[in-house]
Amino acid sequence: MSNISKFFISLAVFIVLCVSGLYWFVNHEVERALNQAVEDVPGLSLTYADLSVGLSDHSVLLEKVEATLPGGQQVAADSLRITAFDQRNPVPHFATVQARGVSVQAIQANVGDWAGPLVTLGVSEIRGDLDLDYRYEPQTQTLTVNTLVLSVPDLGDVRLKAAIDRLDLTQLRVEKLLGLRMVYADLVYADRALVGLLLGNTARLLNVSEAEARTRVRAEITAMADYAARDSNPVAAAALAGLADFVADPGQVAIASRPGEPVPVLYFFMGRDFYENLHLLNVTVITDAEHEI
């Protein structure tokens, strides 16, 4: 073997060792920082089978993740990929996360909290995929959810985009939240089985067939739309008419809020009724296939 060949082979081995060492170092440092971040949150625990770091895109991949949230709720995921995360602020100002095979046991929750209605419908576990991308601008105190996608094959798929302002993430206190304002919101929901479960539960409560329950619910919403029209509230009338159409033929529905100017959340607790709130938020409901999940 020539000296030049030996040189290039030695160089290749050196590069491989350097890259391997760098990869180990990055993984070790990320794991240390992650574990420290978890320890800093009271009541939070996190375990995972493996952690790896992508050197090209700086993403962090956790596999076989199990977590206990501060409220005691247990969550698991087959994989969790973090492609962006703010480490400079106690409450992260941005994050981009993709979770696959997320599993939440609804029956673990207490009746009356978020899982109560699902347990009533016979849903004991929520399993699906989650994508989240959000940014917070401290100068304008605006939190923008660029993407929040939850896909649950047994229930449905939902995509949310929204923005709120006058949110101070540096001082998260209840009194501070009273000044929140809704800037806009877009929600697209594609039904798989959730509407059927809701109508089935309604049918049991009314002791009627599911078809009759659907007819009654649609008639009730249509009556609300007619009332809004008589009350000179075309925004509420159109939104409720769209909702009635969705109940009649569940598929995909797009609900948007585009107020002329940001609406203080406090307004919703100042005696306005449901119809007035729909008008205030300038809500539209469209049942078509133009909005993709």
N, C-alpha and C positions, 0 to 999 in steps of 0.2 A: 504494500500500500504506500502510495507516495505521500510525501510530507503535506502537500496541499490537500489531499483527501483527508488525512488525519486532522488537519486544521479545521476543515469544514464540518467534519463529524463532531469534533470536540466543541465547535461553536454551536452546532445544533443542540447537542446535549446540554450545553450551558444555558441556551435560551429556554429549553424545556424546563430545566430546573428553576430558572428565574421566574418563568411564568407560573409554574406550580407553586413556588414559594409566595409569589405575589397573591395568587388565588387563595392560598391558605391564610395569609395575613388578612386579606380583605374580609374573608368569611369570618375569621376569628373576631376582628374588630366590629363588624356589623352585629354578630351574635352578642358580643359583650354589650354594645350600645342598646340593642333590642331588649335584652334581659334587664338592663338598668332602667329603661323606660317603663317596662312592665312593673318593676318593683316600686317605681315612683307613684303608681296609681293604686290607692288603697282599695282592697277587695278584688283586684284583677289578678288572674293567674293565666298563664299561657304555656302550653307544651306543644312540641312538634317533633316529628320523626327526623326531619332533615331540613337544613338551611343551606341555600346556595346563592351566590351573587353573580349576576351577569356583568362581566367586565366591560362589555361594549355599551350596554344601555343602563348600567348601574342599577338594574332591577334586583329586588330581593325576592326569592321564592321559598316559601315555607310549605312543607308537605305534611299531610296527616296532622292537621292542627286541631287542638282542643283548647277551649278557653272557658273560664268562668268569669262572667261580668260582675262588676261591683254590686249589682242588684241580686246576684245569685243565679241568674239565668246561664245555662250551659249552651255553648255553641260549638259546633265542629265543622271542619271543612276539609275536603280532600286536598285542596291546594289554595294558597293565598299568595298572589303576586303583587308586590308593591313597586310601582315604577316611578313614583314621586311621593315625597313625604317631607314636610317641614319639620326640621329638628331644632330650630332656633327658638321656637315659642312653646310655652307650656301647653297651650291649645293650638295644635297645628293649623297654620294659615292655608295650607293646601295639601292635597293628597290625591293620588290616583291609585286605585286598588281594584284588582279583579279576583274574586273568590269563586271557586268552582266546587260543586258538591257540598254546598252549605247545608247544614242540618240543625234545626232548632226544634226541641221537644216542647210543643205547646202545652202538654199535660203537666209539665214541670211548673208552669206559672200558676199563680193564684187566681182563682175565679174573680173576675172583676177588673183584671188588668188587661193588657193588650191581647192576650191569648184567650180571654174568656169567650168572646163570640165565636172563635174558631173551634174551641172545645164543644160549644153548643151545637155546632154544625157537624160534629163528629170528626174533626181534623185533629189528630194527635201529634203530627209532625209536619213541619214545613221543610221541604228539601228542594234546592234549586241552585241557580247561579246568580251572582251579584256583581255588578260593576258600579264603581263610584268614582267620580271626579269632581272636586270642588275647589274653589279658590276664594280667599278672603282678602279684601283690599282695606287695610287699616286707615288709609287716607280718607276714603269715602264711607268706611264702616259698612261695606257691602259684602254679603256672603252670596256667592253665585254657585249654584249646583249645576254644573255643565252637563253632567250625566248621572242619573241614578236609575239603573236598570235592574229589576228583579224578575227573574224567570223561574216560575214554579210550575212544572209540567202538570201537576195534579190540580192546580187552581187557575193560573193565568199568568200573563206577562204584563208588566207595568214599566213605563218609562216616564221619568219625571225630570223636568228642567225648571228651575225657579231661581228667584233672587229676592233677598230681603235686605233692607238697609237699616241704619241706625242701630247696628249690633256691635257692641264693644266686647270683643273676645278677651280683652285684657282684664275686664271686670265683669265676669259672668254672675250677676246677682239678679234675683227676682225683680227687684224694682227697676233694674236697668232694662229688663225685657219688655216693660210696659210701653216703651217708645218704639218698638219694632214696627217696620212698615213693609207691606207686601208690594214688591215692585212688579213682578209678573210671575206667572206659573203656567206650565204646559204639562198636561198629563195625558198619556195615551195608554189605554188598557185594552188588551186582547184577551177575551174570555176563553177559558178552557172548560172549567167545571164550577167555578165559584158562584155564578148566577144561578145555576141549577141547584146547588146546595142551599142557597138563600131562599129560593122559591120552594124547595122541598120542605125547609123548616117552616116557612110561612103556611104551607099547605097543612102541615101537621097541627100547627097552632089553631088554624081556622077549621080544621077537620073537613077539608075539601081536597079535590084532586090538584095536582101540580098545575095542570092546564087552567083550572078555575082560579088558582092562586095568581097565576100570571095575568089573567084577565082582570082580576080585581086590582092588583098592584098597578097595572097600566092605566086602568080607569081612574084610580086615585091620583096618579101623577098628571094625567090629562086634565082632570078637574082642577088641579092646582095651576096648570098652565092657563086654563080658561079664566080662572080667577085673576091671575096676573095680567092677562090681556084686558079684562074689564077694568082693572085698576090702573090702566095706562102705564104698564111696565113691560114693554115689548122685549127687553133683554131677558127678564126672568121667564116670560112666556115662551120665548124661543128655546131657551136652555132646557126648560122642563119638557117641552115637546120633544126635543132631541133625546132626553133621558127616557121618555115614554117609548120612543121608537127602539131604543137599545134594549129595554126590557122585553118588548115584543119579539125582537130578533137579535139576541146577544151575538156579537161578533167582535167588532172593534169600535171603540169610542174614543174621541179626542175631546178633552175638556181643557179650555184655555181661559186664563184670566188676564185681561189687558186693560187695567184701569187707566184713566187719563193721566193720573198722577199717583205716586205711591200711596197706599191706603194704610193708615195706622191700625195695628191689630186691636188697639183699645176701642176702636169704633164698633167692633163686633159685640162689645159688652155694654153698649150705651142704649139699649132698648130697641135697636133695629130688628125687624123680623127677617125671616129667611128670604123673602122676596126682595126686600131692600138690600140685603147683603149681596145677592146675585147681581143686582143693578149696580151697586157700588163697585164691585169687583169687575164688572163688565164681562161676565162669564158667557162663554159660548160652548155649545155641545154639538159635536158633529159625529154622526155615525156613518162612516165610510171607510174605504181601504186606502185612502190617500196618505195616511200617516203611518209610517212603518215603525215597528218596534225595534 
